[in-house]
Amino acid sequence: MNKIFFSIAFVFITSGAYAQELNARVTVAANRVSNNVNRNTFTTLQTALTNFLNNRKWSTESYTANEKIDCNFFLNLEQTSETNVYTASLTIQAARPIFNTSYLSPIINFKDDNVIFKYVEFQIFEFNENRVSGTDALVSNLTAVFAYYANLILAFDNLSFSPRGGDAFFQKAQNIVNNAPDGRGISGWKPFDGIRNRYWLVENMINSRYNIMHDVYYNYYRNALDKMYSDENAARKEMLNVLNLLNTFNNDNPNTMINQFFFQGKSTELIKIFSKAMPQEKAQARELLAKIDLTNSLAYKEQLK
């Protein structure tokens, strides 16, 4: 596996500990759904989605229990006028352990506002990556969305441990996009569905024009965060190099989805890292961060003085 440098800590794990890749926690919130719908339906849905993510083998690699990726899926439902059909937002969060620490760094923190699906209690979830869309587009859309983000979690996690390590999973996510369900109300899979959607997220990571983002993810985690424990000053310098890469990318490719996606959930982490820097280095970081992460620009200016 690409996480070989972690294996030293787990030499006593037996071969029986191998498992699927994800340690996913799914929460289904149905506060906005009318009370005339059986509430047990949503508990059943939550369990079914949890099993779908955690019991399916998403790769050919072997993961020990300690290597499973911690992630959260929060599905917030709203009822539609059609029976058993729901619109929802889906928040996806995934964390990546930092070497020799108990710290988990956010690698994905994203909210998808364009989920629509049909679900009847005890409905069987089926997913075939070679035939993504089933006979009922609204039924297959839910598993397509969850499978898409499962592959993205694996893609970014693997990329953070190995250069270009996520390519196979980005391609799987792209395959889901190319074969996604298409029907009334379904959106987020097409380039014309907006500038911040599932199509553009994976497009940005497979587009050779944006290859620098693969270097950004790998260097941010493997060459900066993972080395904080052994040489904090050198790791911080590498983190500054990452910010310079991002600045170059942003200048050449303004308003891309992947730049915004990268920074979601990272502002607190970056402020903590550079708050201990020397004045000149801190000033450089403050200037770069305020420029390339506009959402959190004020926080950087105030907390990295």
C-alpha positions as CSV (number, residue, x, y, z in Angstrom):
1,M,0.0,0.0,0.0
2,N,1.0,3.6,-0.4
3,K,0.8,4.1,3.4
4,I,3.9,1.9,4.0
5,F,5.6,4.4,6.3
6,F,2.8,3.9,8.8
7,S,3.2,0.2,8.9
8,I,6.0,0.2,11.4
9,A,3.6,1.2,14.1
10,F,1.3,-1.7,13.3
11,V,3.7,-4.7,12.9
12,F,1.6,-6.7,15.4
13,I,-1.6,-6.5,13.4
14,T,-2.6,-10.0,12.2
15,S,-3.7,-10.9,8.7
16,G,-7.3,-11.2,9.9
17,A,-7.5,-7.5,10.4
18,Y,-7.8,-6.6,6.7
19,A,-11.0,-4.8,5.8
20,Q,-12.7,-2.4,3.4
21,E,-11.3,1.0,2.8
22,L,-13.8,3.4,4.5
23,N,-14.8,4.0,8.1
24,A,-17.9,6.0,7.1
25,R,-20.4,7.5,9.4
26,V,-23.7,8.4,7.7
27,T,-26.3,10.7,9.2
28,V,-29.7,11.2,7.6
29,A,-31.6,14.3,8.8
30,A,-35.3,14.5,7.9
31,N,-36.4,17.4,10.0
32,R,-37.8,19.1,6.9
33,V,-39.8,16.1,5.8
34,S,-43.5,16.1,6.8
35,N,-44.5,14.0,9.7
36,N,-46.9,11.9,7.6
37,V,-43.9,9.9,6.3
38,N,-42.8,6.9,8.3
39,R,-39.8,8.1,10.3
40,N,-38.4,4.5,10.4
41,T,-37.7,5.0,6.6
42,F,-34.9,7.4,7.4
43,T,-33.3,5.2,10.0
44,T,-33.4,2.4,7.5
45,L,-31.9,4.6,4.8
46,Q,-29.1,5.7,7.1
47,T,-28.2,2.1,7.9
48,A,-28.4,1.1,4.3
49,L,-26.1,3.9,3.2
50,T,-23.6,3.2,6.0
51,N,-23.5,-0.5,4.9
52,F,-23.2,0.6,1.2
53,L,-20.1,2.6,1.9
54,N,-18.4,0.4,4.6
55,N,-19.1,-3.1,3.3
56,R,-18.3,-2.6,-0.4
57,K,-14.7,-3.1,-1.6
58,W,-13.8,0.1,-3.5
59,S,-10.3,-0.9,-4.6
60,T,-8.0,-3.9,-5.0
61,E,-5.8,-2.9,-2.1
62,S,-5.8,-4.4,1.4
63,Y,-6.5,-2.0,4.3
64,T,-6.0,-2.8,7.9
65,A,-8.5,-1.6,10.4
66,N,-6.0,1.2,11.4
67,E,-5.7,2.3,7.7
68,K,-9.4,2.8,7.0
69,I,-10.3,6.3,6.1
70,D,-12.4,8.2,8.6
71,C,-15.2,10.0,6.8
72,N,-18.6,11.5,7.4
73,F,-21.6,11.9,5.2
74,F,-24.5,14.2,6.3
75,L,-27.6,13.9,4.1
76,N,-30.1,16.6,4.9
77,L,-33.5,15.8,3.3
78,E,-36.3,17.9,2.0
79,Q,-39.6,16.4,0.7
80,T,-40.8,16.9,-2.8
81,S,-44.4,16.7,-4.2
82,E,-43.6,13.3,-5.6
83,T,-44.1,10.2,-3.3
84,N,-40.8,8.8,-2.0
85,V,-38.8,11.4,-3.8
86,Y,-36.4,13.7,-1.9
87,T,-34.1,16.5,-2.6
88,A,-31.1,16.9,-0.3
89,S,-27.8,18.5,0.5
90,L,-24.9,16.1,1.1
91,T,-21.9,17.2,3.2
92,I,-18.8,15.1,2.8
93,Q,-15.9,15.2,5.3
94,A,-12.8,13.0,5.3
95,A,-9.7,13.2,7.4
96,R,-6.2,12.0,6.9
97,P,-3.9,11.0,9.8
98,I,-0.6,12.9,10.2
99,F,2.5,10.8,10.7
100,N,3.6,10.2,14.3
101,T,0.7,12.2,15.8
102,S,-2.9,11.7,16.8
103,Y,-4.0,14.6,14.6
104,L,-6.4,14.1,11.7
105,S,-6.1,16.7,8.9
106,P,-9.2,17.6,6.9
107,I,-8.7,16.4,3.3
108,I,-12.3,16.9,2.1
109,N,-14.9,19.2,3.6
110,F,-17.5,19.8,0.9
111,K,-21.3,20.4,0.6
112,D,-23.2,19.2,-2.5
113,D,-26.5,20.9,-2.7
114,N,-27.8,19.1,-5.8
115,V,-28.9,15.6,-4.7
116,I,-32.3,14.2,-5.7
117,F,-33.3,10.6,-5.3
118,K,-36.1,8.1,-4.9
119,Y,-36.1,5.8,-1.9
120,V,-38.6,3.3,-0.5
121,E,-37.9,1.6,2.8
122,F,-35.8,-1.6,2.5
123,Q,-34.9,-0.8,-1.1
124,I,-31.8,-2.7,-2.1
125,F,-28.9,-0.5,-3.0
126,E,-27.1,-1.8,-6.1
127,F,-24.2,-0.2,-7.9
128,N,-22.2,-1.4,-10.9
129,E,-19.4,0.9,-11.9
130,N,-19.7,-0.4,-15.4
131,R,-23.4,0.4,-15.6
132,V,-23.9,3.4,-13.3
133,S,-27.5,4.3,-14.3
134,G,-30.2,1.7,-13.6
135,T,-33.7,1.5,-15.0
136,D,-35.0,4.2,-12.7
137,A,-32.7,7.3,-12.8
138,L,-33.9,8.7,-9.5
139,V,-33.3,5.4,-7.7
140,S,-29.7,5.0,-9.1
141,N,-28.8,8.6,-8.6
142,L,-28.3,8.2,-4.8
143,T,-25.9,5.3,-5.1
144,A,-24.1,7.1,-8.0
145,V,-23.6,10.2,-5.8
146,F,-22.3,8.2,-2.8
147,A,-20.0,6.0,-5.0
148,Y,-18.7,9.1,-6.7
149,Y,-17.6,10.7,-3.3
150,A,-16.3,7.3,-2.0
151,N,-13.9,7.2,-5.0
152,L,-13.0,10.9,-4.5
153,I,-12.1,10.2,-0.8
154,L,-9.9,7.3,-1.9
155,A,-8.4,9.4,-4.7
156,F,-7.4,12.4,-2.5
157,D,-6.2,10.1,0.4
158,N,-4.0,8.0,-1.9
159,L,-2.7,11.2,-3.6
160,S,-1.6,12.6,-0.3
161,F,0.6,9.5,0.3
162,S,2.0,9.0,-3.2
163,P,2.6,11.2,-6.3
164,R,-0.3,10.6,-8.7
165,G,-1.5,8.0,-6.3
166,G,-5.1,8.9,-6.7
167,D,-5.3,8.6,-10.5
168,A,-7.1,5.3,-10.7
169,F,-9.8,6.6,-8.3
170,F,-10.2,9.9,-10.1
171,Q,-10.8,7.9,-13.3
172,K,-13.4,5.8,-11.5
173,A,-15.1,9.0,-10.4
174,Q,-14.9,10.3,-13.9
175,N,-16.5,7.1,-15.2
176,I,-19.4,7.7,-12.8
177,V,-19.8,11.3,-14.2
178,N,-19.8,10.1,-17.8
179,N,-22.4,7.4,-17.1
180,A,-24.4,9.2,-14.4
181,P,-28.2,9.0,-14.3
182,D,-30.0,11.5,-16.3
183,G,-33.6,12.5,-15.8
184,R,-36.0,15.0,-14.4
185,G,-34.6,17.1,-11.6
186,I,-31.2,15.4,-11.6
187,S,-28.3,17.8,-11.7
188,G,-24.6,18.2,-10.8
189,W,-23.2,15.7,-13.4
190,K,-23.0,18.1,-16.4
191,P,-20.8,21.0,-17.2
192,F,-23.8,23.2,-17.7
193,D,-25.2,22.4,-14.3
194,G,-23.1,25.2,-12.7
195,I,-19.4,26.0,-12.1
196,R,-19.2,24.2,-8.7
197,N,-20.4,20.6,-9.1
198,R,-19.4,17.0,-9.4
199,Y,-18.5,17.3,-13.1
200,W,-16.1,20.2,-12.5
201,L,-14.5,18.8,-9.4
202,V,-13.2,15.6,-11.0
203,E,-12.6,17.4,-14.3
204,N,-10.1,19.7,-12.5
205,M,-8.2,16.7,-11.2
206,I,-7.9,14.7,-14.5
207,N,-7.3,17.7,-16.7
208,S,-3.6,17.8,-17.5
209,R,-3.6,21.5,-17.5
210,Y,-4.1,21.4,-13.8
211,N,-1.5,18.8,-13.0
212,I,0.1,21.1,-10.5
213,M,-2.8,20.4,-8.1
214,H,-1.5,16.8,-7.7
215,D,1.8,18.2,-6.6
216,V,0.0,20.6,-4.2
217,Y,-1.9,17.8,-2.4
218,Y,1.1,15.4,-2.2
219,N,3.5,18.1,-1.0
220,Y,1.0,19.6,1.5
221,Y,0.6,16.3,3.3
222,R,3.6,14.1,2.7
223,N,6.4,16.7,2.5
224,A,4.9,19.3,5.0
225,L,2.4,18.0,7.5
226,D,4.0,14.5,7.8
227,K,7.4,16.1,8.6
228,M,6.1,18.5,11.2
229,Y,7.0,16.1,14.0
230,S,10.7,15.8,13.0
231,D,11.6,19.3,11.7
232,E,8.9,21.9,12.1
233,N,10.8,24.7,10.5
234,A,11.7,22.7,7.4
235,A,8.1,21.5,7.1
236,R,6.8,25.0,7.4
237,K,9.1,26.1,4.6
238,E,7.7,23.3,2.5
239,M,4.2,24.5,3.3
240,L,5.1,27.9,2.1
241,N,6.3,26.4,-1.1
242,V,2.9,24.7,-1.4
243,L,1.2,28.1,-1.0
244,N,3.5,29.5,-3.8
245,L,2.4,26.7,-6.0
246,L,-1.2,27.4,-5.3
247,N,-0.7,31.1,-6.0
248,T,0.9,30.2,-9.4
249,F,-2.0,27.9,-10.1
250,N,-4.6,30.5,-9.1
251,N,-3.0,33.2,-11.2
252,D,-2.9,30.9,-14.3
253,N,-6.4,29.4,-13.7
254,P,-8.6,31.9,-11.8
255,N,-11.9,30.8,-10.3
256,T,-11.4,27.0,-10.7
257,M,-13.4,24.8,-8.4
258,I,-10.4,22.8,-7.2
259,N,-8.8,25.8,-5.6
260,Q,-11.9,26.5,-3.5
261,F,-12.3,22.8,-2.8
262,F,-8.7,22.5,-1.5
263,F,-9.1,25.2,1.1
264,Q,-12.4,24.2,2.6
265,G,-11.8,23.2,6.2
266,K,-8.1,24.1,6.2
267,S,-8.0,27.7,7.4
268,T,-7.7,26.8,11.1
269,E,-4.9,24.3,10.3
270,L,-2.9,26.8,8.2
271,I,-3.3,29.6,10.8
272,K,-2.0,27.2,13.5
273,I,1.0,26.2,11.4
274,F,2.1,29.7,10.5
275,S,1.3,31.4,13.8
276,K,4.6,29.9,15.1
277,A,6.6,31.1,12.1
278,M,9.3,33.8,12.1
279,P,7.9,37.3,11.2
280,Q,9.0,37.3,7.6
281,E,7.7,33.8,6.9
282,K,4.5,34.6,8.7
283,A,4.0,37.8,6.6
284,Q,4.6,35.8,3.4
285,A,2.0,33.2,4.4
286,R,-0.5,35.9,5.4
287,E,-0.2,37.7,2.1
288,L,-0.5,34.5,0.0
289,L,-3.3,33.0,2.0
290,A,-5.4,36.2,2.0
291,K,-5.0,36.3,-1.8
292,I,-5.7,32.6,-2.7
293,D,-8.3,31.7,-0.1
294,L,-10.6,34.7,-0.3
295,T,-13.3,33.1,1.9
296,N,-11.0,33.2,4.9
297,S,-9.0,36.2,3.9
298,L,-10.0,38.3,7.0
299,A,-9.1,35.4,9.4
300,Y,-5.6,35.2,8.0
301,K,-5.1,38.9,8.2
302,E,-6.2,39.1,11.8
303,Q,-4.7,36.0,13.2
304,L,-1.3,36.0,11.3
305,K,-0.2,39.5,12.3
